Structure formats: C-alpha cells, structure tokens
Amino acid sequence: MKRVWTLSTQVMENNQSLFTTDYEENKKALDAVSEITSKKLRNQIAGCITKIKNNEQKSLLVNETATVSSIDSETSITDESD
C-alpha cells in the first residue's frame, strides 16, 4: 500500500487541478496523465486520490465552520457589551 500512496501523491503534486472527489472522473484523469497497464493499480491510485481530495474538502469545511462560529461568538460578545 505504501507504493500506491507514494504514486498517488506524486501524481497529485504534478496534476492537482485534474482530480476531483469523484472516483470515476479520477480514473479517467489518471488514464490521461499516466500510462498504467495494471487495472487494479490504476483503480487503487484513483481511490487514494479520491480519498485525499475528500479529506481536503472536509478539512476546508471544518475550517470554514470554525471561522464562522468564531465570528458569530465575537459578534455576540460585542453585542452584549454594548
């Protein structure tokens, strides 16, 4: 599995904009940017890329939610002190 994760991160570094959170689209994009003869390896790499993209998206949502909640709490504190 370490080989799959290493290959996934290398492909992602070079072609970040081509990949999304959709597994099927990632398989097609992977075919376009690389020449992987093994279907199983291609699918594993596409799955890892999908997982990485999903985790990135989740962390962005968590950060946005934390930012919004901190702004809301600051606003309520300011309103109470007026």
Backbone as XML, in Angstrom:
<?xml version="1.0"?>
<chain id="A" units="angstrom">
  <residue number="1" name="MET">
    <atom name="N" x="0.819" y="-1.200" z="0.000"/>
    <atom name="CA" x="0.000" y="0.000" z="0.000"/>
    <atom name="C" x="0.855" y="1.254" z="0.000"/>
  </residue>
  <residue number="2" name="LYS">
    <atom name="N" x="2.044" y="1.172" z="0.549"/>
    <atom name="CA" x="2.895" y="2.359" z="0.577"/>
    <atom name="C" x="3.229" y="2.819" z="-0.841"/>
  </residue>
  <residue number="3" name="ARG">
    <atom name="N" x="3.406" y="1.855" z="-1.743"/>
    <atom name="CA" x="3.709" y="2.193" z="-3.135"/>
    <atom name="C" x="2.540" y="2.952" z="-3.759"/>
  </residue>
  <residue number="4" name="VAL">
    <atom name="N" x="1.327" y="2.513" z="-3.468"/>
    <atom name="CA" x="0.136" y="3.150" z="-4.026"/>
    <atom name="C" x="0.023" y="4.586" z="-3.520"/>
  </residue>
  <residue number="5" name="TRP">
    <atom name="N" x="0.227" y="4.793" z="-2.214"/>
    <atom name="CA" x="0.141" y="6.141" z="-1.655"/>
    <atom name="C" x="1.246" y="7.037" z="-2.212"/>
  </residue>
  <residue number="6" name="THR">
    <atom name="N" x="2.437" y="6.491" z="-2.382"/>
    <atom name="CA" x="3.541" y="7.272" z="-2.935"/>
    <atom name="C" x="3.232" y="7.702" z="-4.363"/>
  </residue>
  <residue number="7" name="LEU">
    <atom name="N" x="2.763" y="6.768" z="-5.176"/>
    <atom name="CA" x="2.408" y="7.097" z="-6.557"/>
    <atom name="C" x="1.257" y="8.099" z="-6.610"/>
  </residue>
  <residue number="8" name="SER">
    <atom name="N" x="0.297" y="7.939" z="-5.729"/>
    <atom name="CA" x="-0.852" y="8.853" z="-5.695"/>
    <atom name="C" x="-0.417" y="10.277" z="-5.386"/>
  </residue>
  <residue number="9" name="THR">
    <atom name="N" x="0.425" y="10.427" z="-4.404"/>
    <atom name="CA" x="0.868" y="11.777" z="-4.050"/>
    <atom name="C" x="1.741" y="12.385" z="-5.140"/>
  </residue>
  <residue number="10" name="GLN">
    <atom name="N" x="2.546" y="11.575" z="-5.811"/>
    <atom name="CA" x="3.358" y="12.096" z="-6.906"/>
    <atom name="C" x="2.489" y="12.581" z="-8.057"/>
  </residue>
  <residue number="11" name="VAL">
    <atom name="N" x="1.487" y="11.813" z="-8.406"/>
    <atom name="CA" x="0.593" y="12.212" z="-9.489"/>
    <atom name="C" x="-0.188" y="13.467" z="-9.097"/>
  </residue>
  <residue number="12" name="MET">
    <atom name="N" x="-0.630" y="13.521" z="-7.848"/>
    <atom name="CA" x="-1.385" y="14.686" z="-7.368"/>
    <atom name="C" x="-0.545" y="15.956" z="-7.391"/>
  </residue>
  <residue number="13" name="GLU">
    <atom name="N" x="0.725" y="15.862" z="-7.006"/>
    <atom name="CA" x="1.587" y="17.036" z="-6.984"/>
    <atom name="C" x="1.721" y="17.646" z="-8.377"/>
  </residue>
  <residue number="14" name="ASN">
    <atom name="N" x="1.823" y="16.798" z="-9.386"/>
    <atom name="CA" x="2.051" y="17.271" z="-10.740"/>
    <atom name="C" x="0.773" y="17.686" z="-11.466"/>
  </residue>
  <residue number="15" name="ASN">
    <atom name="N" x="-0.363" y="17.163" z="-11.048"/>
    <atom name="CA" x="-1.620" y="17.398" z="-11.773"/>
    <atom name="C" x="-2.776" y="17.683" z="-10.824"/>
  </residue>
  <residue number="16" name="GLN">
    <atom name="N" x="-2.597" y="18.563" z="-9.898"/>
    <atom name="CA" x="-3.573" y="18.839" z="-8.843"/>
    <atom name="C" x="-4.951" y="19.219" z="-9.404"/>
  </residue>
  <residue number="17" name="SER">
    <atom name="N" x="-4.995" y="20.025" z="-10.439"/>
    <atom name="CA" x="-6.265" y="20.557" z="-10.921"/>
    <atom name="C" x="-7.118" y="19.530" z="-11.675"/>
  </residue>
  <residue number="18" name="LEU">
    <atom name="N" x="-6.529" y="18.429" z="-12.106"/>
    <atom name="CA" x="-7.278" y="17.433" z="-12.881"/>
    <atom name="C" x="-8.172" y="16.541" z="-12.029"/>
  </residue>
  <residue number="19" name="PHE">
    <atom name="N" x="-7.873" y="16.430" z="-10.751"/>
    <atom name="CA" x="-8.554" y="15.445" z="-9.907"/>
    <atom name="C" x="-9.624" y="16.097" z="-9.045"/>
  </residue>
  <residue number="20" name="THR">
    <atom name="N" x="-10.693" y="15.313" z="-8.800"/>
    <atom name="CA" x="-11.827" y="15.783" z="-8.006"/>
    <atom name="C" x="-12.148" y="14.748" z="-6.925"/>
  </residue>
  <residue number="21" name="THR">
    <atom name="N" x="-13.304" y="14.899" z="-6.317"/>
    <atom name="CA" x="-13.744" y="13.941" z="-5.301"/>
    <atom name="C" x="-14.527" y="12.788" z="-5.916"/>
  </residue>
  <residue number="22" name="ASP">
    <atom name="N" x="-14.627" y="12.747" z="-7.250"/>
    <atom name="CA" x="-15.359" y="11.681" z="-7.937"/>
    <atom name="C" x="-14.380" y="10.614" z="-8.426"/>
  </residue>
  <residue number="23" name="TYR">
    <atom name="N" x="-14.591" y="9.395" z="-7.999"/>
    <atom name="CA" x="-13.705" y="8.269" z="-8.314"/>
    <atom name="C" x="-13.639" y="7.995" z="-9.818"/>
  </residue>
  <residue number="24" name="GLU">
    <atom name="N" x="-14.779" y="7.980" z="-10.480"/>
    <atom name="CA" x="-14.817" y="7.673" z="-11.917"/>
    <atom name="C" x="-14.062" y="8.728" z="-12.727"/>
  </residue>
  <residue number="25" name="GLU">
    <atom name="N" x="-14.235" y="9.998" z="-12.369"/>
    <atom name="CA" x="-13.512" y="11.071" z="-13.061"/>
    <atom name="C" x="-12.007" y="10.956" z="-12.812"/>
  </residue>
  <residue number="26" name="ASN">
    <atom name="N" x="-11.644" y="10.559" z="-11.614"/>
    <atom name="CA" x="-10.219" y="10.416" z="-11.295"/>
    <atom name="C" x="-9.579" y="9.279" z="-12.081"/>
  </residue>
  <residue number="27" name="LYS">
    <atom name="N" x="-10.332" y="8.198" z="-12.324"/>
    <atom name="CA" x="-9.803" y="7.107" z="-13.149"/>
    <atom name="C" x="-9.522" y="7.599" z="-14.563"/>
  </residue>
  <residue number="28" name="LYS">
    <atom name="N" x="-10.450" y="8.371" z="-15.120"/>
    <atom name="CA" x="-10.267" y="8.906" z="-16.470"/>
    <atom name="C" x="-9.101" y="9.887" z="-16.526"/>
  </residue>
  <residue number="29" name="ALA">
    <atom name="N" x="-8.987" y="10.753" z="-15.526"/>
    <atom name="CA" x="-7.885" y="11.713" z="-15.487"/>
    <atom name="C" x="-6.552" y="10.998" z="-15.326"/>
  </residue>
  <residue number="30" name="LEU">
    <atom name="N" x="-6.544" y="9.942" z="-14.551"/>
    <atom name="CA" x="-5.321" y="9.162" z="-14.348"/>
    <atom name="C" x="-4.888" y="8.495" z="-15.654"/>
  </residue>
  <residue number="31" name="ASP">
    <atom name="N" x="-5.847" y="8.004" z="-16.425"/>
    <atom name="CA" x="-5.527" y="7.431" z="-17.737"/>
    <atom name="C" x="-4.920" y="8.482" z="-18.664"/>
  </residue>
  <residue number="32" name="ALA">
    <atom name="N" x="-5.399" y="9.722" z="-18.540"/>
    <atom name="CA" x="-4.927" y="10.786" z="-19.420"/>
    <atom name="C" x="-3.503" y="11.229" z="-19.087"/>
  </residue>
  <residue number="33" name="VAL">
    <atom name="N" x="-3.123" y="11.185" z="-17.814"/>
    <atom name="CA" x="-1.808" y="11.717" z="-17.427"/>
    <atom name="C" x="-0.746" y="10.654" z="-17.211"/>
  </residue>
  <residue number="34" name="SER">
    <atom name="N" x="-1.137" y="9.390" z="-17.192"/>
    <atom name="CA" x="-0.143" y="8.347" z="-16.946"/>
    <atom name="C" x="-0.436" y="7.124" z="-17.800"/>
  </residue>
  <residue number="35" name="GLU">
    <atom name="N" x="0.528" y="6.239" z="-17.819"/>
    <atom name="CA" x="0.381" y="5.007" z="-18.585"/>
    <atom name="C" x="0.514" y="3.829" z="-17.623"/>
  </residue>
  <residue number="36" name="ILE">
    <atom name="N" x="-0.582" y="3.480" z="-16.992"/>
    <atom name="CA" x="-0.598" y="2.386" z="-16.027"/>
    <atom name="C" x="-1.254" y="1.188" z="-16.709"/>
  </residue>
  <residue number="37" name="THR">
    <atom name="N" x="-0.491" y="0.115" z="-16.829"/>
    <atom name="CA" x="-1.003" y="-1.057" z="-17.544"/>
    <atom name="C" x="-1.875" y="-1.938" z="-16.659"/>
  </residue>
  <residue number="38" name="SER">
    <atom name="N" x="-1.701" y="-1.864" z="-15.362"/>
    <atom name="CA" x="-2.472" y="-2.684" z="-14.446"/>
    <atom name="C" x="-3.760" y="-1.962" z="-14.033"/>
  </residue>
  <residue number="39" name="LYS">
    <atom name="N" x="-4.890" y="-2.576" z="-14.334"/>
    <atom name="CA" x="-6.190" y="-2.007" z="-13.987"/>
    <atom name="C" x="-6.344" y="-1.889" z="-12.471"/>
  </residue>
  <residue number="40" name="LYS">
    <atom name="N" x="-5.895" y="-2.892" z="-11.755"/>
    <atom name="CA" x="-6.004" y="-2.904" z="-10.297"/>
    <atom name="C" x="-5.197" y="-1.767" z="-9.686"/>
  </residue>
  <residue number="41" name="LEU">
    <atom name="N" x="-3.964" y="-1.565" z="-10.172"/>
    <atom name="CA" x="-3.127" y="-0.484" z="-9.649"/>
    <atom name="C" x="-3.746" y="0.874" z="-9.962"/>
  </residue>
  <residue number="42" name="ARG">
    <atom name="N" x="-4.262" y="1.038" z="-11.186"/>
    <atom name="CA" x="-4.911" y="2.297" z="-11.565"/>
    <atom name="C" x="-6.082" y="2.599" z="-10.649"/>
  </residue>
  <residue number="43" name="ASN">
    <atom name="N" x="-6.898" y="1.583" z="-10.380"/>
    <atom name="CA" x="-8.057" y="1.776" z="-9.518"/>
    <atom name="C" x="-7.653" y="2.105" z="-8.082"/>
  </residue>
  <residue number="44" name="GLN">
    <atom name="N" x="-6.592" y="1.474" z="-7.589"/>
    <atom name="CA" x="-6.118" y="1.770" z="-6.239"/>
    <atom name="C" x="-5.602" y="3.205" z="-6.144"/>
  </residue>
  <residue number="45" name="ILE">
    <atom name="N" x="-4.859" y="3.635" z="-7.150"/>
    <atom name="CA" x="-4.338" y="5.004" z="-7.152"/>
    <atom name="C" x="-5.486" y="6.010" z="-7.247"/>
  </residue>
  <residue number="46" name="ALA">
    <atom name="N" x="-6.453" y="5.738" z="-8.118"/>
    <atom name="CA" x="-7.615" y="6.624" z="-8.246"/>
    <atom name="C" x="-8.386" y="6.687" z="-6.925"/>
  </residue>
  <residue number="47" name="GLY">
    <atom name="N" x="-8.498" y="5.565" z="-6.238"/>
    <atom name="CA" x="-9.171" y="5.543" z="-4.938"/>
    <atom name="C" x="-8.436" y="6.362" z="-3.895"/>
  </residue>
  <residue number="48" name="CYS">
    <atom name="N" x="-7.124" y="6.265" z="-3.885"/>
    <atom name="CA" x="-6.325" y="7.054" z="-2.934"/>
    <atom name="C" x="-6.453" y="8.543" z="-3.225"/>
  </residue>
  <residue number="49" name="ILE">
    <atom name="N" x="-6.417" y="8.903" z="-4.495"/>
    <atom name="CA" x="-6.551" y="10.306" z="-4.878"/>
    <atom name="C" x="-7.923" y="10.834" z="-4.467"/>
  </residue>
  <residue number="50" name="THR">
    <atom name="N" x="-8.957" y="10.026" z="-4.669"/>
    <atom name="CA" x="-10.305" y="10.414" z="-4.266"/>
    <atom name="C" x="-10.371" y="10.619" z="-2.759"/>
  </residue>
  <residue number="51" name="LYS">
    <atom name="N" x="-9.751" y="9.730" z="-2.019"/>
    <atom name="CA" x="-9.743" y="9.844" z="-0.554"/>
    <atom name="C" x="-9.014" y="11.107" z="-0.108"/>
  </residue>
  <residue number="52" name="ILE">
    <atom name="N" x="-7.884" y="11.400" z="-0.745"/>
    <atom name="CA" x="-7.121" y="12.605" z="-0.410"/>
    <atom name="C" x="-7.960" y="13.854" z="-0.686"/>
  </residue>
  <residue number="53" name="LYS">
    <atom name="N" x="-8.608" y="13.891" z="-1.849"/>
    <atom name="CA" x="-9.432" y="15.048" z="-2.212"/>
    <atom name="C" x="-10.619" y="15.203" z="-1.262"/>
  </residue>
  <residue number="54" name="ASN">
    <atom name="N" x="-11.256" y="14.099" z="-0.880"/>
    <atom name="CA" x="-12.368" y="14.163" z="0.074"/>
    <atom name="C" x="-11.900" y="14.692" z="1.420"/>
  </residue>
  <residue number="55" name="ASN">
    <atom name="N" x="-10.736" y="14.241" z="1.880"/>
    <atom name="CA" x="-10.198" y="14.721" z="3.147"/>
    <atom name="C" x="-9.867" y="16.208" z="3.082"/>
  </residue>
  <residue number="56" name="GLU">
    <atom name="N" x="-9.331" y="16.660" z="1.950"/>
    <atom name="CA" x="-9.042" y="18.085" z="1.782"/>
    <atom name="C" x="-10.326" y="18.900" z="1.852"/>
  </residue>
  <residue number="57" name="GLN">
    <atom name="N" x="-11.364" y="18.414" z="1.183"/>
    <atom name="CA" x="-12.630" y="19.123" z="1.169"/>
    <atom name="C" x="-13.250" y="19.168" z="2.571"/>
  </residue>
  <residue number="58" name="LYS">
    <atom name="N" x="-13.173" y="18.067" z="3.302"/>
    <atom name="CA" x="-13.712" y="18.037" z="4.662"/>
    <atom name="C" x="-12.967" y="18.994" z="5.573"/>
  </residue>
  <residue number="59" name="SER">
    <atom name="N" x="-11.642" y="19.055" z="5.442"/>
    <atom name="CA" x="-10.868" y="19.954" z="6.297"/>
    <atom name="C" x="-11.173" y="21.410" z="5.971"/>
  </residue>
  <residue number="60" name="LEU">
    <atom name="N" x="-11.428" y="21.720" z="4.690"/>
    <atom name="CA" x="-11.811" y="23.082" z="4.330"/>
    <atom name="C" x="-13.155" y="23.442" z="4.943"/>
  </residue>
  <residue number="61" name="LEU">
    <atom name="N" x="-14.108" y="22.511" z="4.928"/>
    <atom name="CA" x="-15.419" y="22.769" z="5.519"/>
    <atom name="C" x="-15.317" y="22.968" z="7.027"/>
  </residue>
  <residue number="62" name="VAL">
    <atom name="N" x="-14.481" y="22.180" z="7.674"/>
    <atom name="CA" x="-14.295" y="22.313" z="9.122"/>
    <atom name="C" x="-13.681" y="23.669" z="9.445"/>
  </residue>
  <residue number="63" name="ASN">
    <atom name="N" x="-12.684" y="24.073" z="8.663"/>
    <atom name="CA" x="-12.044" y="25.373" z="8.890"/>
    <atom name="C" x="-13.023" y="26.516" z="8.659"/>
  </residue>
  <residue number="64" name="GLU">
    <atom name="N" x="-13.858" y="26.423" z="7.619"/>
    <atom name="CA" x="-14.847" y="27.462" z="7.363"/>
    <atom name="C" x="-15.870" y="27.531" z="8.479"/>
  </residue>
  <residue number="65" name="THR">
    <atom name="N" x="-16.302" y="26.382" z="8.959"/>
    <atom name="CA" x="-17.277" y="26.339" z="10.034"/>
    <atom name="C" x="-16.693" y="26.928" z="11.309"/>
  </residue>
  <residue number="66" name="ALA">
    <atom name="N" x="-15.450" y="26.607" z="11.590"/>
    <atom name="CA" x="-14.794" y="27.145" z="12.784"/>
    <atom name="C" x="-14.643" y="28.656" z="12.677"/>
  </residue>
  <residue number="67" name="THR">
    <atom name="N" x="-14.323" y="29.144" z="11.498"/>
    <atom name="CA" x="-14.170" y="30.578" z="11.296"/>
    <atom name="C" x="-15.507" y="31.288" z="11.473"/>
  </residue>
  <residue number="68" name="VAL">
    <atom name="N" x="-16.555" y="30.734" z="10.897"/>
    <atom name="CA" x="-17.879" y="31.346" z="11.010"/>
    <atom name="C" x="-18.347" y="31.334" z="12.455"/>
  </residue>
  <residue number="69" name="SER">
    <atom name="N" x="-18.136" y="30.245" z="13.171"/>
    <atom name="CA" x="-18.588" y="30.177" z="14.560"/>
    <atom name="C" x="-17.785" y="31.125" z="15.451"/>
  </residue>
  <residue number="70" name="SER">
    <atom name="N" x="-16.507" y="31.309" z="15.159"/>
    <atom name="CA" x="-15.720" y="32.251" z="15.963"/>
    <atom name="C" x="-16.148" y="33.687" z="15.690"/>
  </residue>
  <residue number="71" name="ILE">
    <atom name="N" x="-16.518" y="33.983" z="14.449"/>
    <atom name="CA" x="-17.010" y="35.322" z="14.122"/>
    <atom name="C" x="-18.347" y="35.558" z="14.810"/>
  </residue>
  <residue number="72" name="ASP">
    <atom name="N" x="-19.225" y="34.548" z="14.814"/>
    <atom name="CA" x="-20.521" y="34.659" z="15.476"/>
    <atom name="C" x="-20.357" y="34.873" z="16.974"/>
  </residue>
  <residue number="73" name="SER">
    <atom name="N" x="-19.432" y="34.158" z="17.593"/>
    <atom name="CA" x="-19.237" y="34.312" z="19.035"/>
    <atom name="C" x="-18.648" y="35.677" z="19.362"/>
  </residue>
  <residue number="74" name="GLU">
    <atom name="N" x="-17.753" y="36.183" z="18.521"/>
    <atom name="CA" x="-17.200" y="37.517" z="18.733"/>
    <atom name="C" x="-18.286" y="38.577" z="18.573"/>
  </residue>
  <residue number="75" name="THR">
    <atom name="N" x="-19.167" y="38.387" z="17.630"/>
    <atom name="CA" x="-20.254" y="39.332" z="17.399"/>
    <atom name="C" x="-21.194" y="39.335" z="18.589"/>
  </residue>
  <residue number="76" name="SER">
    <atom name="N" x="-21.527" y="38.176" z="19.130"/>
    <atom name="CA" x="-22.444" y="38.111" z="20.267"/>
    <atom name="C" x="-21.804" y="38.720" z="21.506"/>
  </residue>
  <residue number="77" name="ILE">
    <atom name="N" x="-20.524" y="38.561" z="21.696"/>
    <atom name="CA" x="-19.821" y="39.152" z="22.839"/>
    <atom name="C" x="-19.824" y="40.673" z="22.707"/>
  </residue>
  <residue number="78" name="THR">
    <atom name="N" x="-19.590" y="41.169" z="21.497"/>
    <atom name="CA" x="-19.579" y="42.607" z="21.262"/>
    <atom name="C" x="-20.975" y="43.196" z="21.473"/>
  </residue>
  <residue number="79" name="ASP">
    <atom name="N" x="-22.009" y="42.492" z="21.023"/>
    <atom name="CA" x="-23.380" y="42.961" z="21.193"/>
    <atom name="C" x="-23.765" y="43.015" z="22.664"/>
  </residue>
  <residue number="80" name="GLU">
    <atom name="N" x="-23.338" y="42.063" z="23.458"/>
    <atom name="CA" x="-23.684" y="42.017" z="24.872"/>
    <atom name="C" x="-23.001" y="43.136" z="25.647"/>
  </residue>
  <residue number="81" name="SER">
    <atom name="N" x="-21.806" y="43.518" z="25.231"/>
    <atom name="CA" x="-21.075" y="44.529" z="25.971"/>
    <atom name="C" x="-21.553" y="45.940" z="25.649"/>
  </residue>
  <residue number="82" name="ASP">
    <atom name="N" x="-22.301" y="46.130" z="24.567"/>
    <atom name="CA" x="-22.812" y="47.467" z="24.191"/>
    <atom name="C" x="-23.910" y="47.862" z="25.057"/>
  </residue>
</chain>
